[in-house]
Amino acid sequence: MTTSQKTALITGANKGIGMETARRLAALGTTVLIGARSAERGEAAAEELRGEGADVRFVLLDVTDEISVRTAAQHIDATFGRLDILVNNAGIAAGPQAPSEVSAATVRQVYETNVFGVIAVTHAMLPLLRRSAAARIVNMSSELGSLAHMADPGSPWSAYTSILLPYCSSKSALNAITVLYANELRGEGILVNAVSPGYCATDLNRHSGIRTAEEGAAVAVDLATVGEDGPTGAFLTEDGPIPW
Ligand SMILES: NC(=O)c1ccc[n+]([C@@H]2O[C@H](COP(=O)([O-])OP(=O)(O)OC[C@H]3O[C@@H](n4cnc5c(N)ncnc54)[C@H](OP(=O)(O)O)[C@@H]3O)[C@@H](O)[C@H]2O)c1
């Protein structure tokens, strides 16, 4: 690896939008670390991408397990000494259920991955990102996390937001976290953004989405590779900013 070679870690990259983000970043010449909570699924994904000529390695990483997160950071430190790109992609949903039917336990479970997992991984990887000349953090959010959409009864997303309290509110929290990290890290040249990939057909929604995972990955790759004059603390689709 040359010192100019960039290294990216993508959480939940063994399938779906995370794996397509890995494929696209690798095609740009980035060394990509496939974070996955299953060694079998992670190795299989890395093997598939290596078969396409990509420089891709598997890293065992369950974002809800502090020891797993710490061990992954130690491994990346020992192998690469720094990290240039972090894509917090791993995510889960629960439901459908009316908001009044949802238990705190269900919300807590979703937040463990979608919110606390992002904080744990970002906290562990920041020392490595700070060693990069131009670090980028991309948080995989969703338009379903937009408070503006949730507050609009005529929103085209209301059919989803009205039955997905754990998921939607977890992505609102993720958006807030994104802005707060961006504010702190702006002065260090670390750009932090939340992206929405659009409604993509993946296991998350039993393949009901209308876009491909590859199309969804495009905005994450754009922000992962954006120049120093790019946005930070923004909430973006590939067509531009989304209302918070
Ligand atoms: N699909 C959409 O329409 C859509 C729209 C907006 C936003 N998003 C967001 O995009 C991201 C990727 O979703 P997707 O649609 O590609 O879904 P997916 O195909 O279900 O992929 C989710 C990935 O997250 C991983 N994951 C779940 N919990 C994890 C944990 N504790 N530790 C590590 N990895 C974990 C899964 O691993 P396993 O294989 O082990 O389960 C899988 O690799 C999510 O954050 C999602 O909220 C998706």
The ligand as a Tripos MOL2 file, in Angstrom:
@<TRIPOS>MOLECULE
LIG
   48    52     1     0     0
SMALL
NO_CHARGES

@<TRIPOS>ATOM
      1 N1        -32.8970    0.1260    1.5160 N.am      1 LIG1
      2 C1        -33.4010    1.3670    1.6070 C.2       1 LIG1
      3 O1        -34.3850    1.7220    0.9210 O.2       1 LIG1
      4 C2        -32.7660    2.3650    2.5400 C.ar      1 LIG1
      5 C3        -33.2650    3.6800    2.5220 C.ar      1 LIG1
      6 C4        -32.6990    4.6250    3.3710 C.ar      1 LIG1
      7 C5        -31.6480    4.2620    4.1900 C.ar      1 LIG1
      8 N2        -31.1890    2.9730    4.1950 N.ar      1 LIG1
      9 C6        -30.0810    2.6500    5.0980 C.3       1 LIG1
     10 O2        -29.0330    2.0430    4.3880 O.3       1 LIG1
     11 C7        -28.2670    1.2080    5.2650 C.3       1 LIG1
     12 C8        -28.0680   -0.1490    4.6300 C.3       1 LIG1
     13 O3        -29.3350   -0.7660    4.5060 O.3       1 LIG1
     14 P1        -29.6960   -1.8030    3.3550 P.3       1 LIG1
     15 O4        -30.9520   -1.3330    2.7480 O.co2     1 LIG1
     16 O5        -28.5250   -2.0930    2.5090 O.co2     1 LIG1
     17 O6        -30.0890   -3.0660    4.2650 O.3       1 LIG1
     18 P2        -29.5290   -4.5620    4.3560 P.3       1 LIG1
     19 O7        -29.3610   -5.1450    3.0030 O.co2     1 LIG1
     20 O8        -30.4450   -5.2190    5.3300 O.co2     1 LIG1
     21 O9        -28.0680   -4.3740    4.9840 O.3       1 LIG1
     22 C9        -27.8910   -3.9970    6.3090 C.3       1 LIG1
     23 C10       -26.4760   -4.3260    6.7020 C.3       1 LIG1
     24 O10       -26.2770   -3.9300    8.0730 O.3       1 LIG1
     25 C11       -25.6840   -5.0210    8.7370 C.3       1 LIG1
     26 N3        -25.9060   -4.9700   10.1790 N.ar      1 LIG1
     27 C12       -27.0600   -4.9900   10.8690 C.ar      1 LIG1
     28 N4        -26.8110   -4.9620   12.1850 N.ar      1 LIG1
     29 C13       -25.4560   -4.9280   12.3280 C.ar      1 LIG1
     30 C14       -24.5860   -4.8870   13.4290 C.ar      1 LIG1
     31 N5        -25.0370   -4.9080   14.6950 N.pl3     1 LIG1
     32 N6        -23.2580   -4.8340   13.2150 N.ar      1 LIG1
     33 C15       -22.7640   -4.8210   11.9560 C.ar      1 LIG1
     34 N7        -23.5400   -4.8850   10.8620 N.ar      1 LIG1
     35 C16       -24.8780   -4.9300   11.0580 C.ar      1 LIG1
     36 C17       -26.2960   -6.2410    8.0910 C.3       1 LIG1
     37 O11       -25.5480   -7.4100    8.4060 O.3       1 LIG1
     38 P3        -26.2060   -8.8940    8.4370 P.3       1 LIG1
     39 O12       -26.1740   -9.4170    7.0320 O.co2     1 LIG1
     40 O13       -25.3080   -9.6220    9.3750 O.co2     1 LIG1
     41 O14       -27.6200   -8.7550    8.9570 O.co2     1 LIG1
     42 C18       -26.1760   -5.8250    6.6340 C.3       1 LIG1
     43 O15       -24.8720   -6.0180    6.1800 O.3       1 LIG1
     44 C19       -29.0400    1.1690    6.5850 C.3       1 LIG1
     45 O16       -28.4840    2.0950    7.5080 O.3       1 LIG1
     46 C20       -30.4260    1.6360    6.1790 C.3       1 LIG1
     47 O17       -31.1370    2.2240    7.2510 O.3       1 LIG1
     48 C21       -31.7240    2.0190    3.3850 C.ar      1 LIG1
@<TRIPOS>BOND
     1     1     2 1
     2     2     3 2
     3     2     4 1
     4     4     5 ar
     5     4    48 ar
     6     5     6 ar
     7     6     7 ar
     8     7     8 ar
     9     8     9 1
    10     8    48 ar
    11     9    10 1
    12     9    46 1
    13    10    11 1
    14    11    12 1
    15    11    44 1
    16    12    13 1
    17    13    14 1
    18    14    15 2
    19    14    16 1
    20    14    17 1
    21    17    18 1
    22    18    19 2
    23    18    20 1
    24    18    21 1
    25    21    22 1
    26    22    23 1
    27    23    24 1
    28    23    42 1
    29    24    25 1
    30    25    26 1
    31    25    36 1
    32    26    27 ar
    33    26    35 ar
    34    27    28 ar
    35    28    29 ar
    36    29    30 ar
    37    29    35 ar
    38    30    31 1
    39    30    32 ar
    40    32    33 ar
    41    33    34 ar
    42    34    35 ar
    43    36    37 1
    44    36    42 1
    45    37    38 1
    46    38    39 2
    47    38    40 1
    48    38    41 1
    49    42    43 1
    50    44    45 1
    51    44    46 1
    52    46    47 1
@<TRIPOS>SUBSTRUCTURE
     1 LIG1         1 GROUP 0 **** ****
